[in-house]
Amino acid sequence: MGSILTQEQKIEIVKRGFSRRSLARFGALMGAGAALPFYNEPAMAQLSNLGRLPPGAVKINANENPMGPCPEALEAIRSVASQGGRYLYEETFDFSKTLADQEGLKPNYVMAFPGSSEPLHRSVLAFTSPSKPFIMGDPGYEAGQRAAAFIGSKVIRVPLTKTYAHDVKAMAAASPDAGLIYICNPNNPSGTITPKADIEWLVANKPAGSILLIDEAYIHLSSEPFSTNLVAQDKDVIILRTFSKLYGMAGLRAGAAIGRPDLLAKIQAYGAGALPVTGMVGAHASLKSKNLVPERRKIIGDIREDVFEWMSKKGYTFVPSVSNKFMVDVKRPGQEVVKAMAVQSVYIGRVWPAWPTYVRVSVGTREEMAKFKVAFEKVMA
């Protein structure tokens, strides 16, 4: 499939210092879309793809929510499914308006997407280049760095602090020409928080011209404040939201980018098309469910803290998370434990190069985590 880059986009890419090879990759990206290795969240999830699992297997490797969509979302999805032959753009507009209203923003400050990985990738395309690096915490969610590497942008990884927060001062100093500074909060994979005061400091002290991309995929699982006030102040900030985590809609694909209209316009240029109407109505119904967030936050938090209490009693070392996943130091190459757990039909997450002896574990149901405890103790014996 050929390139669908506009002439204006080609000129902008050349201005930003990309080579002819990079230009060809941009063309391939825009023409091939989801066929590319980084372009969508399912592609990123190949690292967590296990295929068909045996009966009774425990799948706690991909930060999914086993509770699935809330009843209100399911009813909305059932009602609209028969109209799936229509694009129903109005459902996307209604979802965006409700989210904007809840955040105290004008509707044009919210742009709907099928999940949050797509606007993450588009932001990398729009704001990074060989001379404008992508800066991220380490360990951190890898999708942005894969996108940057694919188009030839430099990636700078900054280790987390001793409290497992993003080191905002080191990130601000990483490059005077930074294009995009990425903070996932709570962080993936560590599940830890970067304090709001640190984020505000970074906004005030980041390199001129750079954009701060705040991924709030897991923010509803914590009691931390949102960062949308920075968008309301028209700062150089884009916030990502998804309904894949607390809302239990990973397979239905719904999310949004929140930012100044001029910033959203830059990422809008890198794609087009209608959004899945089932995801849009499900997300909209979820937003209107008043008690959903606090109820699910408590359910997931109670299960997580029960596991932490057990691990502490057993003497295991873990990173204190406020999210739906956590990192455990297994004191040996992590991949060995991942494989050994799979033998026990318990499938846990992957290993990050920055922390080679740590494995990521997602929080499942109480029954699943009970099976995890049995298998983990056996493997670690």
C-alpha positions as CSV (number, residue, x, y, z in Angstrom):
1,M,0.0,0.0,0.0
2,G,1.4,3.4,-1.0
3,S,2.0,6.5,1.2
4,I,-0.9,8.7,2.0
5,L,1.2,11.5,3.5
6,T,0.2,14.9,2.3
7,Q,2.7,17.3,0.7
8,E,2.5,19.5,3.8
9,Q,3.3,16.5,6.1
10,K,6.3,15.6,3.9
11,I,7.7,19.1,4.1
12,E,7.3,19.2,7.8
13,I,9.1,15.8,8.2
14,V,12.0,17.1,6.1
15,K,12.2,20.3,8.2
16,R,12.4,18.1,11.3
17,G,15.6,16.5,10.1
18,F,14.4,13.0,9.0
19,S,16.3,11.2,6.3
20,R,14.8,10.0,3.1
21,R,14.7,6.5,4.7
22,S,12.7,8.0,7.6
23,L,10.4,9.7,5.1
24,A,9.8,6.3,3.5
25,R,9.0,4.8,6.9
26,F,6.5,7.6,7.6
27,G,4.9,6.8,4.2
28,A,4.7,3.1,5.1
29,L,3.3,4.0,8.5
30,M,0.5,6.0,7.1
31,G,-0.2,3.6,4.3
32,A,0.0,0.3,6.3
33,G,-1.5,1.5,9.6
34,A,-2.0,-1.3,12.0
35,A,0.2,-3.7,10.0
36,L,3.3,-1.9,11.5
37,P,5.0,-3.4,14.5
38,F,4.2,-0.5,16.9
39,Y,1.1,1.1,15.6
40,N,-1.6,-0.3,17.9
41,E,-2.0,-1.7,21.3
42,P,-2.7,-5.3,20.2
43,A,0.7,-5.2,18.4
44,M,2.3,-4.0,21.6
45,A,0.6,-6.8,23.4
46,Q,2.3,-9.4,21.3
47,L,4.8,-9.5,24.2
48,S,2.0,-10.6,26.4
49,N,0.2,-12.8,23.9
50,L,0.0,-16.4,25.1
51,G,-2.3,-17.9,22.6
52,R,-4.9,-20.5,23.7
53,L,-4.4,-21.3,27.4
54,P,-5.2,-24.7,29.0
55,P,-8.4,-25.0,31.0
56,G,-8.1,-23.4,34.5
57,A,-5.1,-21.4,33.6
58,V,-4.5,-18.1,35.4
59,K,-3.8,-15.2,33.0
60,I,-2.3,-12.3,35.0
61,N,0.2,-11.0,32.5
62,A,-1.4,-8.1,30.6
63,N,-2.9,-5.7,33.2
64,E,-6.4,-6.7,32.1
65,N,-9.4,-6.3,34.3
66,P,-11.2,-9.6,34.7
67,M,-14.4,-7.8,35.8
68,G,-14.9,-6.7,32.3
69,P,-17.3,-3.8,31.3
70,C,-19.8,-2.5,33.9
71,P,-23.5,-3.5,33.5
72,E,-24.4,0.0,32.1
73,A,-21.7,-0.4,29.4
74,L,-22.8,-3.9,28.5
75,E,-26.4,-2.7,28.1
76,A,-25.3,0.2,25.9
77,I,-23.2,-2.1,23.7
78,R,-26.0,-4.6,23.3
79,S,-28.4,-1.8,22.3
80,V,-26.1,-0.3,19.6
81,A,-24.6,-3.5,18.2
82,S,-27.6,-4.0,15.8
83,Q,-26.7,-0.6,14.3
84,G,-23.1,-1.6,13.6
85,G,-23.7,-1.0,9.9
86,R,-23.6,2.7,10.5
87,Y,-20.6,4.8,11.5
88,L,-22.6,6.7,14.2
89,Y,-20.1,9.5,14.6
90,E,-22.5,11.2,17.0
91,E,-21.7,8.6,19.6
92,T,-18.1,9.6,19.5
93,F,-19.0,13.2,19.8
94,D,-21.3,12.6,22.8
95,F,-18.5,10.6,24.5
96,S,-16.0,13.3,24.0
97,K,-18.3,16.0,25.3
98,T,-19.2,14.1,28.4
99,L,-15.5,13.5,29.2
100,A,-14.7,17.1,28.5
101,D,-17.6,18.2,30.8
102,Q,-16.3,16.0,33.6
103,E,-12.8,17.4,33.3
104,G,-14.0,21.0,33.2
105,L,-12.8,21.5,29.6
106,K,-14.3,22.6,26.3
107,P,-15.2,19.7,23.9
108,N,-12.4,20.6,21.5
109,Y,-9.9,19.8,24.2
110,V,-10.8,16.1,24.0
111,M,-10.2,13.8,21.1
112,A,-11.5,10.2,21.2
113,F,-9.4,7.2,20.1
114,P,-9.6,3.4,20.1
115,G,-7.6,3.1,23.4
116,S,-4.7,5.2,24.4
117,S,-1.8,3.6,22.5
118,E,-2.8,5.2,19.2
119,P,-2.5,8.8,20.4
120,L,0.7,7.8,22.2
121,H,2.2,6.7,18.8
122,R,0.8,9.7,17.0
123,S,2.4,12.0,19.6
124,V,5.7,10.4,18.9
125,L,5.3,11.0,15.2
126,A,4.2,14.6,15.7
127,F,6.7,15.8,18.2
128,T,9.9,13.8,17.9
129,S,12.6,13.5,15.3
130,P,16.3,12.7,15.0
131,S,17.0,16.1,16.6
132,K,14.1,16.0,19.1
133,P,14.4,13.0,21.4
134,F,11.8,10.9,23.1
135,I,12.5,10.9,26.9
136,M,11.0,8.3,29.2
137,G,11.4,6.7,32.6
138,D,13.2,3.4,32.9
139,P,11.6,0.9,33.4
140,G,8.6,2.2,31.5
141,Y,5.9,1.3,29.0
142,E,7.8,0.5,25.8
143,A,5.3,1.4,23.0
144,G,6.5,5.0,22.7
145,Q,10.2,4.1,22.5
146,R,9.4,1.5,19.8
147,A,7.6,4.1,17.8
148,A,10.4,6.6,18.2
149,A,13.0,4.0,17.2
150,F,11.0,3.0,14.2
151,I,11.0,6.5,12.7
152,G,14.6,7.2,13.7
153,S,14.0,9.4,16.7
154,K,16.5,9.2,19.6
155,V,15.3,7.6,22.8
156,I,16.6,8.7,26.1
157,R,15.8,6.5,29.1
158,V,16.0,8.0,32.6
159,P,16.1,5.6,35.6
160,L,13.3,5.9,38.2
161,T,14.2,7.4,41.5
162,K,14.7,5.4,44.7
163,T,11.0,5.9,45.5
164,Y,10.2,4.5,42.0
165,A,8.9,7.9,40.7
166,H,9.9,9.5,37.4
167,D,13.1,11.6,38.0
168,V,11.7,14.8,36.6
169,K,14.8,16.8,37.2
170,A,16.9,14.3,35.3
171,M,14.3,14.1,32.5
172,A,14.2,17.9,32.2
173,A,18.0,17.9,31.9
174,A,18.3,14.9,29.6
175,S,18.3,17.0,26.4
176,P,17.8,20.7,25.7
177,D,16.1,19.7,22.4
178,A,13.6,17.3,23.9
179,G,10.6,16.7,21.6
180,L,8.4,14.6,23.9
181,I,8.7,13.7,27.6
182,Y,6.6,10.7,28.5
183,I,5.4,10.0,32.0
184,C,3.1,7.1,32.7
185,N,1.4,7.8,36.1
186,P,0.9,5.4,37.8
187,N,3.9,3.9,36.0
188,N,3.8,0.8,33.9
189,P,5.4,-1.6,34.9
190,S,6.1,-0.5,38.5
191,G,2.6,0.7,39.4
192,T,4.1,3.6,41.3
193,I,3.2,7.3,41.5
194,T,5.1,10.4,40.4
195,P,3.7,13.1,42.7
196,K,1.6,15.9,41.1
197,A,4.1,18.5,42.4
198,D,6.9,16.8,40.5
199,I,4.8,16.9,37.3
200,E,4.0,20.5,37.8
201,W,7.7,21.3,38.3
202,L,8.5,19.5,35.1
203,V,5.9,21.5,33.2
204,A,7.5,24.7,34.5
205,N,11.1,23.6,33.9
206,K,11.1,21.4,30.8
207,P,13.1,22.4,27.7
208,A,11.4,25.1,25.6
209,G,9.3,23.7,22.8
210,S,9.0,20.2,24.3
211,I,5.7,18.5,25.0
212,L,4.9,16.6,28.2
213,L,2.8,13.5,27.5
214,I,1.1,12.2,30.6
215,D,-0.3,8.7,30.3
216,E,-3.0,8.3,32.9
217,A,-4.1,4.8,31.8
218,Y,-4.0,3.6,35.4
219,I,-4.8,6.8,37.3
220,H,-8.3,5.7,38.3
221,L,-6.8,2.8,40.2
222,S,-5.1,5.3,42.5
223,S,-6.3,8.1,44.7
224,E,-3.9,10.6,43.0
225,P,-5.3,13.7,41.4
226,F,-5.6,14.0,37.6
227,S,-3.4,16.4,35.7
228,T,-6.1,17.9,33.5
229,N,-5.8,21.2,35.3
230,L,-2.6,21.6,33.4
231,V,-4.5,21.3,30.2
232,A,-7.1,23.8,31.4
233,Q,-4.2,26.2,31.9
234,D,-3.2,25.6,28.3
235,K,0.2,24.2,29.1
236,D,2.3,22.1,26.7
237,V,0.7,19.0,28.0
238,I,-1.2,16.1,26.4
239,I,-3.0,13.6,28.7
240,L,-3.9,10.0,27.6
241,R,-6.8,8.1,29.0
242,T,-8.0,4.6,28.3
243,F,-11.0,2.4,29.3
244,S,-8.9,-0.7,29.1
245,K,-7.9,-0.9,32.7
246,L,-10.3,0.0,35.6
247,Y,-13.2,0.2,33.2
248,G,-12.5,-3.4,31.9
249,M,-12.8,-2.6,28.2
250,A,-9.4,-3.7,26.9
251,G,-10.9,-5.6,24.0
252,L,-13.5,-3.0,23.1
253,R,-11.0,-0.2,22.4
254,A,-11.9,3.2,23.8
255,G,-9.7,6.1,25.0
256,A,-8.9,9.7,24.5
257,A,-6.2,12.3,24.3
258,I,-6.8,15.5,26.3
259,G,-4.9,18.7,25.4
260,R,-4.9,22.1,23.8
261,P,-6.7,22.1,20.4
262,D,-3.5,23.1,18.5
263,L,-1.6,20.1,20.0
264,L,-4.5,17.7,19.3
265,A,-4.6,19.0,15.7
266,K,-1.0,18.0,15.2
267,I,-1.7,14.4,16.2
268,Q,-5.0,14.2,14.4
269,A,-3.1,14.7,11.1
270,Y,-1.5,11.2,11.4
271,G,-4.7,9.2,10.9
272,A,-8.4,9.2,10.2
273,G,-11.5,7.0,10.3
274,A,-14.5,6.2,12.4
275,L,-14.1,4.7,15.9
276,P,-15.7,1.4,17.1
277,V,-19.2,2.4,18.1
278,T,-19.4,-0.4,20.7
279,G,-16.3,1.1,22.4
280,M,-17.7,4.6,22.3
281,V,-21.1,3.8,23.8
282,G,-19.5,1.5,26.4
283,A,-17.1,4.2,27.5
284,H,-19.8,6.8,27.5
285,A,-22.0,4.7,29.7
286,S,-19.0,3.9,32.0
287,L,-18.4,7.6,32.5
288,K,-21.9,8.1,33.6
289,S,-21.8,5.3,36.2
290,K,-21.4,7.3,39.4
291,N,-20.0,4.6,41.8
292,L,-18.0,2.5,39.3
293,V,-14.6,4.1,39.8
294,P,-14.5,4.0,43.7
295,E,-16.1,0.6,43.8
296,R,-13.6,-1.0,41.4
297,R,-10.7,0.9,42.9
298,K,-11.5,-0.7,46.3
299,I,-12.0,-4.2,44.9
300,I,-8.7,-4.2,43.0
301,G,-6.9,-2.4,45.8
302,D,-8.1,-4.9,48.5
303,I,-6.9,-7.9,46.4
304,R,-3.6,-6.2,45.7
305,E,-3.0,-5.4,49.4
306,D,-3.9,-9.0,50.4
307,V,-1.2,-10.3,48.1
308,F,1.3,-7.7,49.4
309,E,0.6,-8.8,53.0
310,W,1.1,-12.4,52.0
311,M,4.4,-11.6,50.2
312,S,5.7,-9.6,53.1
313,K,5.0,-12.5,55.5
314,K,6.9,-14.8,53.1
315,G,9.8,-12.4,52.8
316,Y,9.5,-11.7,49.1
317,T,10.7,-8.3,47.8
318,F,8.2,-6.3,45.7
319,V,7.7,-2.7,44.6
320,P,4.7,-1.1,46.5
321,S,2.2,-0.4,43.8
322,V,-1.0,1.6,43.8
323,S,-2.1,0.1,40.5
324,N,-3.4,-3.2,39.1
325,K,0.1,-4.7,38.7
326,F,3.3,-4.9,40.6
327,M,6.9,-5.9,40.3
328,V,8.5,-8.7,42.2
329,D,12.3,-9.2,42.7
330,V,12.8,-13.0,42.2
331,K,16.6,-12.7,42.8
332,R,17.5,-14.5,39.6
333,P,16.8,-13.9,35.8
334,G,13.2,-13.0,35.7
335,Q,12.4,-15.0,32.6
336,E,13.3,-18.2,34.4
337,V,10.5,-17.5,36.8
338,V,8.1,-16.5,34.1
339,K,8.6,-19.9,32.4
340,A,8.5,-21.8,35.7
341,M,5.2,-20.2,36.6
342,A,3.8,-21.1,33.1
343,V,4.5,-24.7,33.9
344,Q,2.2,-24.2,36.9
345,S,-0.5,-22.8,34.5
346,V,-0.1,-19.3,36.0
347,Y,1.0,-16.8,33.3
348,I,2.6,-13.6,34.6
349,G,4.0,-10.6,32.8
350,R,7.3,-9.9,31.2
351,V,10.7,-8.7,32.3
352,W,12.3,-5.2,31.7
353,P,16.0,-4.9,30.8
354,A,16.5,-2.2,33.4
355,W,15.3,-4.6,36.2
356,P,16.4,-8.1,34.9
357,T,15.5,-9.9,38.1
358,Y,12.0,-8.5,38.4
359,V,8.8,-9.9,37.0
360,R,5.5,-8.0,36.5
361,V,2.4,-9.5,37.9
362,S,-1.1,-8.2,37.1
363,V,-3.8,-8.2,39.8
364,G,-6.5,-10.8,39.0
365,T,-9.5,-12.0,40.9
366,R,-9.1,-13.3,44.5
367,E,-9.3,-16.9,43.1
368,E,-6.7,-16.2,40.6
369,M,-4.3,-14.6,43.1
370,A,-4.8,-17.5,45.4
371,K,-3.6,-19.8,42.7
372,F,-0.7,-17.3,42.0
373,K,0.4,-17.6,45.7
374,V,0.5,-21.4,45.6
375,A,2.4,-21.4,42.3
376,F,4.8,-18.6,43.2
377,E,5.8,-20.2,46.5
378,K,6.4,-23.5,44.8
379,V,8.6,-21.8,42.1
380,M,10.5,-19.7,44.6
381,A,11.2,-22.6,47.0
